């Protein structure tokens, strides 16, 4: 039951979110509510009996936390560097228009950025690095499918903005990033280390967002 859920539910959730992202034309707020329901509320109801041991942040050791900070800063620098390198191949004008149409304007961006940094990151870590790996138990599949779902979900969001080669490169990069996130959690069996890395990665993306919305 659990492994079946771990394989099927993410696919259905991602397809539904893709439909909401690309076909319905709703605001960022509606997309956020849908994500909270699919990635947090439903799993909390279905698996509340497990008490979610991966949320016990006190189990995280200092070595894992230190490694998380080092990797987080490195990934943030890599994201910004990749953007600067690939900028000629990115349709920034289309990206900016898409953000504005979704309700992400310069006026509300600081509030959305705060949610992304502290709220969205923990929701994704709960789902992709906590819940899904736990559903696969000790199977090696937990190192393959959750990072894959993580990458596909984000590519579904970025779909209109990049050419096919960059999209494929992004899928590989996000899968590798998701795998690194998961491996960092292995020792302490809690999502705190990967959450730290995730926040640094989001910070890199948000800094790019600052450039696009305020300086492009």
C-alpha positions as semicolon CSV with decimal commas, in nm:
position;residue;x (nm);y (nm);z (nm)
1;X;0,000;0,000;0,000
2;X;0,267;0,250;0,102
3;X;0,498;0,179;-0,193
4;X;0,204;0,192;-0,431
5;X;0,104;0,529;-0,286
6;X;0,464;0,650;-0,309
7;X;0,474;0,574;-0,680
8;X;0,124;0,678;-0,792
9;X;0,021;0,970;-0,572
10;X;0,314;1,198;-0,669
11;X;0,240;1,139;-1,038
12;X;-0,126;1,228;-0,995
13;X;-0,039;1,530;-0,780
14;X;0,219;1,659;-1,028
15;X;-0,017;1,612;-1,323
16;X;-0,290;1,802;-1,139
17;X;-0,052;2,082;-1,045
18;X;0,078;2,092;-1,404
19;X;-0,279;2,134;-1,525
20;X;-0,335;2,413;-1,273
21;X;-0,004;2,578;-1,367
22;X;-0,036;2,566;-1,744
23;X;-0,404;2,535;-1,833
24;X;-0,628;2,705;-1,581
25;X;-0,461;3,045;-1,557
26;X;-0,515;3,096;-1,184
27;X;-0,319;3,321;-0,950
28;X;-0,016;3,220;-0,747
29;X;-0,234;3,209;-0,434
30;X;-0,465;2,943;-0,580
31;X;-0,165;2,739;-0,695
32;X;-0,022;2,760;-0,345
33;X;-0,346;2,635;-0,186
34;X;-0,357;2,341;-0,429
35;X;0,002;2,255;-0,346
36;X;-0,058;2,269;0,030
37;X;-0,357;2,036;-0,006
38;X;-0,176;1,780;-0,224
39;X;0,172;1,788;-0,069
40;X;0,083;1,846;0,296
41;X;-0,282;1,822;0,403
42;X;-0,372;1,491;0,234
43;X;-0,049;1,311;0,341
44;X;-0,093;1,441;0,699
45;X;-0,441;1,290;0,712
46;X;-0,346;0,960;0,547
47;X;-0,028;0,891;0,743
48;X;-0,078;1,069;1,075
49;X;-0,041;0,735;1,258
50;X;0,330;0,722;1,162
51;X;0,395;1,046;1,357
52;X;0,642;1,143;1,084
53;X;0,978;1,069;1,253
54;X;1,162;1,266;0,982
55;X;1,024;1,585;1,143
56;X;1,222;1,530;1,463
57;X;1,479;1,800;1,397
58;X;1,663;1,741;1,726
59;X;1,803;1,420;1,581
60;X;2,016;1,618;1,336
61;X;2,385;1,610;1,433
62;X;2,624;1,904;1,401
63;X;2,823;1,743;1,120
64;X;2,512;1,706;0,903
65;X;2,408;2,065;0,973
66;X;2,755;2,199;0,891
67;X;2,761;2,000;0,567
68;X;2,415;2,134;0,484
69;X;2,534;2,494;0,514
70;X;2,839;2,427;0,297
71;X;2,633;2,252;0,028
72;X;2,358;2,513;0,048
73;X;2,593;2,804;-0,014
74;X;2,762;2,612;-0,296
75;X;2,431;2,530;-0,467
76;X;2,313;2,891;-0,434
77;X;2,632;3,008;-0,607
78;X;2,588;2,738;-0,875
79;X;2,229;2,846;-0,947
80;X;2,325;3,211;-0,986
81;X;2,629;3,119;-1,196
82;X;2,420;2,894;-1,423
83;X;2,167;3,172;-1,473
84;X;2,438;3,419;-1,571
85;X;2,591;3,165;-1,810
86;X;2,263;3,057;-1,971
87;X;2,094;3,397;-1,969
88;X;2,124;3,445;-2,349
89;X;1,919;3,126;-2,397
90;X;1,642;3,216;-2,149
91;X;1,336;3,412;-2,254
92;X;1,348;3,650;-1,959
93;X;1,076;3,878;-2,098
94;X;0,836;3,583;-2,121
95;X;0,941;3,468;-1,775
96;X;0,873;3,814;-1,630
97;X;0,533;3,836;-1,804
98;X;0,440;3,491;-1,669
99;X;0,531;3,599;-1,316
100;X;0,324;3,915;-1,346
101;X;0,023;3,728;-1,488
102;X;0,043;3,487;-1,193
103;X;0,013;3,779;-0,954
104;X;0,382;3,793;-0,862
105;X;0,432;4,168;-0,894
106;X;0,715;4,381;-0,753
107;X;0,477;4,503;-0,481
108;X;0,394;4,155;-0,344
109;X;0,721;3,980;-0,429
110;X;0,882;4,036;-0,084
111;X;0,590;3,857;0,086
112;X;0,591;3,572;-0,167
113;X;0,968;3,544;-0,132
114;X;0,931;3,506;0,245
115;X;0,672;3,231;0,198
116;X;0,890;3,051;-0,057
117;X;1,193;3,068;0,169
118;X;1,028;2,952;0,493
119;X;0,698;2,788;0,395
120;X;0,720;2,639;0,048
121;X;1,062;2,490;0,115
122;X;0,947;2,294;0,419
123;X;0,635;2,172;0,235
124;X;0,848;2,034;-0,048
125;X;1,097;1,882;0,195
126;X;0,813;1,718;0,389
127;X;0,678;1,563;0,069
128;X;0,984;1,481;-0,141
129;X;1,253;1,416;0,123
130;X;1,041;1,305;0,415
131;X;0,719;1,132;0,316
132;X;0,810;0,971;-0,017
133;X;1,143;0,814;0,092
134;X;0,976;0,683;0,409
135;X;0,706;0,513;0,200
136;X;0,973;0,315;0,012
137;X;1,143;0,208;0,337
138;X;1,498;0,078;0,293
139;X;1,452;0,012;-0,078
140;X;1,706;0,182;-0,304
141;X;1,409;0,319;-0,498
142;X;1,393;0,596;-0,238
143;X;1,709;0,740;-0,396
144;X;1,564;0,730;-0,749
145;X;1,193;0,810;-0,757
146;X;1,160;1,095;-0,502
147;X;1,441;1,300;-0,666
148;X;1,290;1,223;-1,007
149;X;0,945;1,340;-0,896
150;X;1,109;1,649;-0,745
151;X;1,275;1,738;-1,076
152;X;0,966;1,670;-1,289
153;X;0,749;1,882;-1,059
154;X;0,977;2,183;-1,095
155;X;1,017;2,139;-1,469
156;X;0,637;2,142;-1,495
157;X;0,646;2,490;-1,343
158;X;0,931;2,615;-1,564
159;X;0,801;2,453;-1,884
160;X;0,719;2,767;-2,088
161;X;1,040;2,952;-2,007
162;X;1,322;2,740;-2,151
163;X;1,420;2,555;-2,467
164;X;1,418;2,173;-2,471
165;X;1,797;2,129;-2,419
166;X;1,793;2,357;-2,115
167;X;1,485;2,178;-1,980
168;X;1,662;1,841;-2,007
169;X;1,970;1,987;-1,843
170;X;1,749;2,127;-1,566
171;X;1,583;1,786;-1,511
172;X;1,924;1,625;-1,465
173;X;2,043;1,903;-1,238
174;X;1,730;1,897;-1,023
175;X;1,741;1,516;-0,996
176;X;2,104;1,533;-0,885
177;X;2,017;1,810;-0,641
178;X;1,727;1,608;-0,500
179;X;1,955;1,308;-0,457
180;X;2,211;1,519;-0,271
181;X;1,935;1,651;-0,046
182;X;1,827;1,296;0,034
183;X;2,178;1,167;0,099
184;X;2,252;1,451;0,342
185;X;1,951;1,340;0,547
186;X;2,055;0,975;0,564
187;X;2,264;0,990;0,879
188;X;2,023;1,177;1,105
189;X;1,699;1,056;0,937
190;X;1,544;1,402;0,954
191;X;1,472;1,657;0,682
192;X;1,642;1,948;0,863
193;X;1,973;1,927;0,667
194;X;1,800;1,915;0,328
195;X;1,566;2,195;0,435
196;X;1,868;2,416;0,506
197;X;2,012;2,338;0,161
198;X;1,672;2,396;0,002
199;X;1,643;2,741;0,158
200;X;1,983;2,841;0,022
201;X;1,884;2,713;-0,324
202;X;1,559;2,908;-0,307
203;X;1,753;3,215;-0,197
204;X;1,959;3,191;-0,516
205;X;1,642;3,167;-0,726
206;X;1,482;3,456;-0,536
207;X;1,785;3,675;-0,602
208;X;1,739;3,600;-0,972
209;X;1,374;3,695;-0,926
210;X;1,480;4,027;-0,776
211;X;1,687;4,096;-1,088
212;X;1,404;3,999;-1,325
213;X;1,128;4,195;-1,148
214;X;1,318;4,504;-1,041
215;X;1,615;4,549;-1,273
216;X;1,536;4,382;-1,609
